[in-house]
Amino acid sequence: MDRILITGATSGIGRAMALTLAQAGYAVLALGRNRAALAALSAEAPGIEGIALDLADHAGLAEALAGRAIDVLVNNAGMMPRPGPFASMEPEAIGRTLAVNLADTLALTRLVLPGMLARGAGHVVFTGSSAAHAPGAGFAAYAASKAGIAAFATALRAEVSAHGLRVTELVPGRVETGLYSGVLPEEARAAMYHDGHALQPQDVADVLLAVLRLPARASVTRVDLMPTRPVSPVPLS
């Protein structure tokens, strides 16, 4: 049974991924900061083990994962800064965006990758964003962080594919999650999803499961998953 580590597993896309993969028979390590949410997740589906840690706690992660063989790493955790002009963005918000979305993801991948290389098998998955490939006004730092993920995935694939490892970038468009809940008023967030055209977390989880079920000889490098119909614009501050 493959063991899958999923970051950002307590809500949204990560939670849907954890439940979907556990129900499909995978052993899931669900990483997140919210202990109560992790406990609820583990209770909902046998096969899910919660790890309550901040992704920035690199030493804690190394200790928690010591001796565990990770077959699939799903780098899903991420955050959205308040949309708006980059010129007025707080430096702290820029740093946190780059840390959570890029630097901490690279650090965890560096931790898990040697074991995969030693076994000659493994799969690294990134939840990217369409903002990395078609960035727009008001999302400069976020787009930069996700573009970094896209470039990292491409370069990493070039390094490890000869060793039997696969690297996949999932590139969803607008997904109805709580990503904007801390940076936009509830009425503004509700307006973004009122037409019902946004993707749902389950859509991304279903794509991940399909990718993982492919034989080891087949490598899906990138999946673009977009809403069929146009979605409402994000209100900019």
Buried (B, 14 or more C-beta within 10 A) or exposed (E): EBBBBBBBBBBBBBBBBBBBBBBBEBBBBBBBBBEEBBEEBBEEBEBBBBBBBBBBEBEBBEEBBEEEBBBBBBBBBBBBBBBBEBEEBEEEBBEBBBBBBBBBBBBBBEBBBEBBBEBEBBBBBBBBBBBBBEBEEBBBBBBBBBBBBBEBBEEBBEEBEEBBBBBBBBBBBBBBBEBBEEBBEEEBBEBBBEEEBBBBBBBBBBBBBEBBEEEEEEBBEBBEBEBEEEBBEBBBE
